[in-house]
Amino acid sequence: MPAFQPRRPLRALFLHRNFPAQFEHLAPALAERMGVQVISMGQAEVPRLPGIRQHLHYGQARPTPDATHIYLKPLDEAVRHGQAAASRMIQARDKEGLDPDIVISHAGWGDGLYVRDIFPRARTLHYCEFYHNATGQDVGFEPGAAPSPDDFARVRTRNAAQLLALQSADWGFSPTEWQRSLYPDWMRARITVAHEGIDTRRCAPREGARFRTPGGHDVRQGDEVISFAVRNLEPYRGIGSFLGALALLQKDRPGLHAVVVGGDDVSYGAKPPGGGSWREALLGKMEGQLDLSRIHFTGHLPHDQLLALFQVTAAHVYLTYPFVLSWSVLEAMACGAVVIGSDTAPVAEVIEHGRNGLLAPFWDPPAIAAAVGRVLDDRAGHAPLAAAGRQTILDRYDLHGVCLPKQLELIERVAAGDLPTP
């Protein structure tokens, strides 16, 4: 089917409290299209992206009162963000002539809750990132931690804002098949799988790449170095299992170094008992089991330095609960790293054990250590895994060749009322 050609300039509004977030590539790419005008709105002022005609910000939402039921706090926050965004949209509509043909927003944050009431003519397309369920996902994933009745009630209520948004949505898109599968049948039938995309031009193997840790340790290709990279070092992203595997690896490999990327905040799940960071808590628990002089904690890294690490690492470990898949594991594969991932559903969708990477049980540090050890013992023999991993990203997740074209076509079709099949 030919791409939709608007009869008049197509006006698209992107809504996300943390804009650009997942729309960092999509919004500018849409703005490059002939006859398309792109406007964005978020909670804060941000540097304008190329081609974005205007950025509207709606400021901080009022804090949730302590009297709000704990189950309802996510909904209360979403409604407050939705109300703040709605007020700004009404102002822009009445005083600035804002009249979008399509509004693209995150289904879970609340910014797009009232779009249908403000712009009844506009089509709506929601980014469907994660639908919460009390079984088969992150809740109760810890061994022996069966969900309680309170967990079931809390998780079911947590979807309230998404359900309100999706009830009036024309269409949705999710980055992976597994994330799409979490949604109820009635919504899943109106969700297209379209990943944000990996820029394989930047994320690529580079001969002669080097990486220097903040402490001045230089790493080159061929060195016995492994990597671990997440936004924050926390249980959801497997820092405990990784450190357990690393303790075993260090015993047998006195020359092994590990570069650990990530902050000390908590993005997902609970904070450690007693305060502080999970890194501090786990290192304290493992005192005497690790040689800290061979572990390089970098904190957050600029993106180009992170890619350099992926280009030199002998093996990259990525572990996650059954939760949202991180971009970093796909970038590591695109850079030619051999990835050892957790055998959890979001990772197994990308990595086929023994073909384009290796999988190991999330809660089994000896198995993780054994998989890493096999790679370190026979780097040449595992090089085909690295090549197949990069090819997987090129075939399925390439930003310019696969993902942006699919997302742009989806926007054009939804804007035209030509709703696709999932």
C-alpha positions as CSV (number, residue, x, y, z in Angstrom):
1,M,0.0,0.0,0.0
2,P,1.5,3.4,-0.9
3,A,2.4,5.8,1.9
4,F,-0.3,8.1,3.0
5,Q,-0.1,11.6,1.3
6,P,-1.9,14.2,3.4
7,R,-4.1,16.6,1.4
8,R,-3.0,19.4,3.7
9,P,0.0,19.6,6.1
10,L,-0.2,16.8,8.6
11,R,0.1,18.1,12.1
12,A,1.5,15.7,14.7
13,L,1.7,16.3,18.5
14,F,4.0,14.2,20.6
15,L,3.1,13.9,24.3
16,H,5.5,12.5,26.9
17,R,6.3,13.9,30.4
18,N,10.0,13.1,29.7
19,F,10.0,14.1,26.1
20,P,11.8,13.1,23.9
21,A,12.3,9.7,25.7
22,Q,11.2,6.9,23.4
23,F,10.4,9.4,20.6
24,E,14.0,10.8,20.3
25,H,14.4,9.4,16.8
26,L,10.8,9.1,15.7
27,A,9.8,12.8,16.2
28,P,12.6,14.3,14.1
29,A,12.2,11.7,11.4
30,L,8.5,12.4,11.1
31,A,9.3,16.1,10.9
32,E,11.5,15.5,7.9
33,R,8.6,14.2,5.9
34,M,7.1,16.5,3.2
35,G,4.1,18.3,4.5
36,V,4.4,17.3,8.1
37,Q,4.6,19.6,11.1
38,V,5.7,18.2,14.5
39,I,5.0,19.8,17.9
40,S,6.0,18.3,21.2
41,M,4.9,18.7,24.8
42,G,6.5,17.5,28.0
43,Q,6.8,18.4,31.7
44,A,9.9,20.3,31.3
45,E,11.6,22.6,28.8
46,V,14.1,20.7,26.7
47,P,16.5,21.6,23.9
48,R,14.5,21.6,20.6
49,L,15.2,18.6,18.4
50,P,15.8,19.1,14.6
51,G,12.6,19.8,12.8
52,I,10.4,20.1,15.9
53,R,8.3,23.2,15.2
54,Q,7.5,24.0,18.8
55,H,7.9,22.5,22.3
56,L,5.2,23.2,24.8
57,H,5.8,22.4,28.5
58,Y,3.2,22.1,31.1
59,G,5.3,22.3,34.3
60,Q,5.3,20.1,37.4
61,A,2.1,18.4,38.5
62,R,1.0,18.9,42.1
63,P,2.3,16.3,44.5
64,T,0.0,13.4,45.5
65,P,-1.6,14.0,49.0
66,D,-0.7,11.5,51.6
67,A,-4.3,10.7,52.1
68,T,-4.5,9.0,48.7
69,H,-4.9,5.3,48.8
70,I,-1.5,3.6,48.1
71,Y,-3.0,1.6,45.2
72,L,-4.2,4.9,43.6
73,K,-1.0,6.9,43.8
74,P,0.1,6.0,40.3
75,L,-3.3,6.9,38.9
76,D,-3.5,10.1,41.0
77,E,-0.1,11.1,39.6
78,A,-1.2,10.2,36.0
79,V,-4.4,12.2,36.3
80,R,-2.5,15.2,37.6
81,H,-0.1,15.0,34.7
82,G,-3.0,14.6,32.4
83,Q,-4.7,17.6,33.8
84,A,-1.6,19.8,33.5
85,A,-1.0,18.7,29.9
86,A,-4.7,19.2,29.1
87,S,-4.6,22.8,30.4
88,R,-1.6,23.5,28.2
89,M,-3.2,21.9,25.2
90,I,-6.4,23.9,25.6
91,Q,-4.4,27.1,25.9
92,A,-2.4,26.2,22.8
93,R,-5.6,25.3,21.0
94,D,-7.5,28.5,21.9
95,K,-4.7,31.0,21.7
96,E,-2.1,29.5,19.4
97,G,-4.3,27.5,17.0
98,L,-2.9,24.1,17.9
99,D,-5.0,21.5,15.9
100,P,-3.2,18.2,15.5
101,D,-4.2,15.5,13.1
102,I,-2.6,12.8,15.2
103,V,-1.3,12.7,18.8
104,I,1.4,10.2,19.8
105,S,1.8,9.7,23.5
106,H,2.9,7.2,26.1
107,A,-0.1,5.2,27.3
108,G,1.1,4.9,30.9
109,W,2.1,8.4,32.1
110,G,-1.2,10.2,31.9
111,D,-0.2,13.0,29.5
112,G,-2.6,11.9,26.8
113,L,-5.6,11.0,29.1
114,Y,-7.8,13.9,27.9
115,V,-6.6,14.3,24.3
116,R,-9.9,12.9,22.9
117,D,-11.9,15.6,24.7
118,I,-9.7,18.5,23.6
119,F,-9.0,17.4,20.0
120,P,-12.0,15.1,19.1
121,R,-11.0,15.1,15.4
122,A,-7.4,14.0,16.1
123,R,-6.3,10.4,15.8
124,T,-4.5,9.0,18.8
125,L,-1.5,6.5,18.8
126,H,-0.2,5.3,22.1
127,Y,3.2,3.9,23.0
128,C,2.3,0.7,24.9
129,E,5.4,0.0,27.0
130,F,4.4,-2.3,29.8
131,Y,1.1,-3.7,31.1
132,H,1.3,-4.9,34.7
133,N,0.3,-8.4,35.7
134,A,0.7,-10.1,39.0
135,T,1.9,-13.4,37.5
136,G,4.5,-14.3,34.8
137,Q,6.3,-11.0,34.9
138,D,8.4,-9.0,37.4
139,V,6.0,-9.4,40.4
140,G,6.8,-12.5,42.3
141,F,9.8,-13.3,40.1
142,E,12.1,-13.7,43.1
143,P,12.4,-17.4,44.2
144,G,9.9,-18.2,46.9
145,A,8.2,-14.8,46.6
146,A,4.7,-15.7,45.6
147,P,2.4,-12.7,44.9
148,S,0.2,-11.8,47.9
149,P,-3.4,-10.8,47.7
150,D,-2.2,-7.2,48.2
151,D,0.1,-7.6,45.2
152,F,-2.7,-8.8,43.0
153,A,-4.9,-5.8,44.0
154,R,-2.0,-3.3,43.7
155,V,-1.0,-4.5,40.3
156,R,-4.5,-4.7,38.9
157,T,-5.2,-1.1,40.0
158,R,-1.8,0.1,38.7
159,N,-3.1,-0.3,35.1
160,A,-6.0,2.1,35.6
161,A,-4.4,5.1,33.9
162,Q,-3.4,2.9,30.9
163,L,-6.9,1.5,30.6
164,L,-8.4,5.0,30.6
165,A,-5.9,6.1,27.9
166,L,-6.3,2.9,25.7
167,Q,-10.1,3.0,25.9
168,S,-10.1,6.0,23.7
169,A,-7.0,5.2,21.6
170,D,-7.2,4.6,17.9
171,W,-4.1,2.4,17.9
172,G,-1.0,1.5,19.9
173,F,2.6,0.2,19.3
174,S,4.9,-1.8,21.5
175,P,8.7,-2.2,21.1
176,T,8.7,-6.0,21.4
177,E,6.4,-9.0,20.8
178,W,6.6,-9.9,24.5
179,Q,5.6,-6.4,25.7
180,R,2.7,-6.5,23.3
181,S,1.7,-9.9,24.7
182,L,1.1,-8.5,28.2
183,Y,-1.9,-6.4,27.1
184,P,-5.5,-7.7,27.3
185,D,-6.9,-9.4,24.2
186,W,-9.1,-6.5,23.3
187,M,-6.2,-4.1,23.2
188,R,-3.5,-6.4,21.9
189,A,-5.6,-6.6,18.7
190,R,-4.9,-2.9,18.2
191,I,-1.2,-2.9,18.9
192,T,1.6,-3.0,16.3
193,V,5.1,-4.2,17.3
194,A,7.5,-1.5,16.3
195,H,10.8,-1.1,18.2
196,E,12.3,2.4,18.7
197,G,15.4,1.2,16.8
198,I,19.2,0.9,17.2
199,D,21.4,3.2,15.2
200,T,23.7,0.5,13.8
201,R,25.8,3.1,12.1
202,R,27.0,4.4,15.5
203,C,26.6,1.0,17.3
204,A,29.0,-1.0,15.2
205,P,32.3,-3.0,15.7
206,R,35.4,-0.8,15.5
207,E,38.8,-2.1,15.0
208,G,41.3,-0.6,17.4
209,A,38.7,0.6,19.8
210,R,39.8,1.6,23.3
211,F,38.0,2.3,26.6
212,R,39.4,4.0,29.7
213,T,37.7,3.7,33.0
214,P,37.2,6.8,35.2
215,G,40.1,5.5,37.3
216,G,42.4,5.4,34.4
217,H,42.4,1.7,33.5
218,D,42.8,1.2,29.8
219,V,41.0,-1.5,28.0
220,R,41.7,-2.7,24.5
221,Q,40.4,-5.4,22.2
222,G,41.8,-8.8,23.3
223,D,42.0,-7.9,27.0
224,E,40.4,-10.2,29.4
225,V,37.6,-7.8,30.4
226,I,33.9,-8.4,30.7
227,S,31.1,-5.7,30.9
228,F,27.8,-5.1,32.6
229,A,25.7,-2.0,31.9
230,V,22.3,-0.9,33.1
231,R,20.7,2.4,34.1
232,N,20.9,1.7,37.8
233,L,22.6,-1.2,39.7
234,E,19.5,-2.9,41.2
235,P,17.9,-6.3,41.6
236,Y,15.6,-5.9,38.6
237,R,18.6,-5.7,36.3
238,G,20.5,-8.5,38.0
239,I,23.3,-6.8,39.8
240,G,23.2,-9.4,42.6
241,S,23.5,-12.4,40.3
242,F,26.2,-10.7,38.3
243,L,28.4,-10.0,41.3
244,G,27.9,-13.6,42.4
245,A,29.1,-14.8,39.0
246,L,32.0,-12.4,39.1
247,A,33.2,-13.7,42.4
248,L,33.4,-17.2,40.9
249,L,35.1,-15.9,37.8
250,Q,37.7,-13.9,39.7
251,K,38.8,-17.1,41.6
252,D,39.8,-18.8,38.4
253,R,41.0,-15.8,36.5
254,P,43.5,-13.6,38.3
255,G,43.8,-11.3,35.3
256,L,40.1,-10.7,34.7
257,H,38.7,-7.2,35.0
258,A,35.1,-6.2,35.0
259,V,33.6,-2.8,34.0
260,V,30.2,-2.2,35.6
261,V,28.2,0.7,34.3
262,G,25.2,2.1,36.1
263,G,24.0,4.6,38.8
264,D,23.2,4.0,42.4
265,D,19.6,5.1,42.2
266,V,16.6,2.8,42.0
267,S,14.6,2.8,38.8
268,Y,12.5,-0.2,39.4
269,G,11.4,-2.1,42.5
270,A,12.1,-1.4,46.2
271,K,15.0,0.5,47.8
272,P,17.5,-1.6,49.8
273,P,16.5,-2.2,53.5
274,G,18.3,0.3,55.7
275,G,18.9,2.9,52.9
276,G,21.9,3.5,50.8
277,S,22.3,1.9,47.4
278,W,22.0,-1.7,46.2
279,R,25.6,-1.7,45.2
280,E,26.7,-0.8,48.7
281,A,24.3,-3.3,50.2
282,L,25.5,-6.2,48.0
283,L,29.2,-5.4,48.2
284,G,28.8,-5.3,52.0
285,K,27.0,-8.7,51.9
286,M,29.8,-10.1,49.7
287,E,32.7,-8.6,51.7
288,G,35.9,-10.6,51.1
289,Q,34.5,-12.5,48.1
290,L,35.4,-9.9,45.5
291,D,38.7,-8.3,44.4
292,L,37.4,-4.7,44.1
293,S,40.7,-3.6,42.5
294,R,39.6,-5.5,39.4
295,I,36.0,-4.2,39.3
296,H,35.6,-0.7,37.7
297,F,32.3,1.0,38.7
298,T,31.9,3.8,36.2
299,G,28.5,5.3,37.2
300,H,26.7,6.6,34.2
301,L,28.7,6.9,31.0
302,P,28.3,9.2,28.0
303,H,26.9,7.2,25.1
304,D,30.1,7.2,23.0
305,Q,32.1,5.8,25.9
306,L,29.5,3.1,26.5
307,L,29.7,2.1,22.8
308,A,33.5,2.0,23.1
309,L,33.1,-0.4,26.0
310,F,30.9,-2.7,24.0
311,Q,33.4,-2.6,21.2
312,V,36.3,-3.9,23.4
313,T,34.6,-6.2,25.9
314,A,35.3,-9.9,25.7
315,A,31.9,-10.7,26.9
316,H,28.9,-8.6,27.9
317,V,26.4,-9.8,30.6
318,Y,22.8,-8.6,30.6
319,L,20.3,-9.7,33.2
320,T,16.8,-8.6,33.7
321,Y,13.6,-9.7,35.4
322,P,10.7,-10.3,33.0
323,F,10.4,-6.6,32.4
324,V,11.1,-3.9,29.7
325,L,14.1,-4.8,27.6
326,S,16.9,-2.3,27.8
327,W,18.3,-0.7,24.6
328,S,21.8,-1.4,25.9
329,V,21.7,-5.1,25.2
330,L,20.8,-4.5,21.6
331,E,23.5,-1.9,21.3
332,A,26.0,-4.3,22.7
333,M,25.0,-6.9,20.1
334,A,25.2,-4.3,17.4
335,C,28.7,-3.4,18.5
336,G,29.8,-7.0,18.1
337,A,29.9,-8.1,21.7
338,V,29.2,-11.7,22.7
339,V,26.2,-11.3,25.0
340,I,25.4,-13.7,27.9
341,G,21.8,-12.8,28.8
342,S,19.3,-14.0,31.4
343,D,16.9,-16.7,30.2
344,T,13.9,-14.5,30.7
345,A,11.2,-13.9,28.2
346,P,12.2,-10.4,27.0
347,V,15.8,-11.5,26.4
348,A,14.9,-14.8,24.9
349,E,12.9,-13.0,22.2
350,V,16.2,-11.5,20.9
351,I,18.8,-14.0,21.9
352,E,18.6,-17.6,20.7
353,H,21.0,-19.7,22.8
354,G,24.0,-20.9,20.9
355,R,23.1,-19.0,17.7
356,N,23.5,-15.3,18.4
357,G,24.4,-15.3,22.1
358,L,24.2,-17.3,25.2
359,L,21.4,-17.6,27.9
360,A,21.7,-18.5,31.5
361,P,19.2,-18.7,34.4
362,F,18.8,-15.3,36.1
363,W,19.2,-16.7,39.6
364,D,22.1,-19.0,38.9
365,P,25.5,-17.2,39.3
366,P,27.5,-20.5,38.7
367,A,25.7,-21.0,35.3
368,I,26.3,-17.3,34.4
369,A,30.0,-17.6,35.3
370,A,30.3,-20.9,33.4
371,A,28.8,-19.3,30.2
372,V,31.2,-16.3,30.5
373,G,34.1,-18.6,31.1
374,R,33.4,-20.6,28.0
375,V,33.5,-17.4,25.9
376,L,36.7,-16.2,27.5
377,D,38.3,-19.7,27.0
378,D,37.5,-19.8,23.3
379,R,37.0,-16.3,21.9
380,A,37.6,-17.3,18.3
381,G,35.1,-20.2,18.6
382,H,32.4,-17.7,19.9
383,A,33.1,-15.0,17.3
384,P,30.2,-16.4,15.1
385,L,27.8,-15.7,17.9
386,A,29.0,-12.0,17.9
387,A,28.5,-11.8,14.1
388,A,25.1,-13.4,14.3
389,G,24.1,-11.1,17.2
390,R,25.0,-8.0,15.1
391,Q,23.1,-9.5,12.1
392,T,20.0,-9.9,14.4
393,I,20.1,-6.2,15.2
394,L,20.5,-5.3,11.5
395,D,17.6,-7.5,10.4
396,R,15.1,-6.7,13.1
397,Y,16.1,-3.5,15.0
398,D,18.0,-1.3,12.7
399,L,16.9,2.3,13.2
400,H,17.1,3.6,9.6
401,G,16.4,0.5,7.6
402,V,13.7,-1.2,9.7
403,C,12.2,0.6,12.7
404,L,11.8,4.2,11.6
405,P,10.2,3.2,8.3
406,K,7.7,1.0,10.2
407,Q,6.9,3.7,12.8
408,L,6.5,6.4,10.2
409,E,4.2,4.3,8.0
410,L,2.2,3.5,11.1
411,I,1.7,7.1,12.0
412,E,0.7,8.0,8.5
413,R,-1.9,5.2,8.3
414,V,-3.4,6.0,11.7
415,A,-3.6,9.6,10.8
416,A,-5.4,8.7,7.6
417,G,-7.8,6.5,9.5
418,D,-6.4,3.5,7.6
419,L,-5.9,1.3,10.7
420,P,-3.5,-1.6,10.1
421,T,-3.6,-5.1,11.3
422,P,-1.3,-5.9,14.3
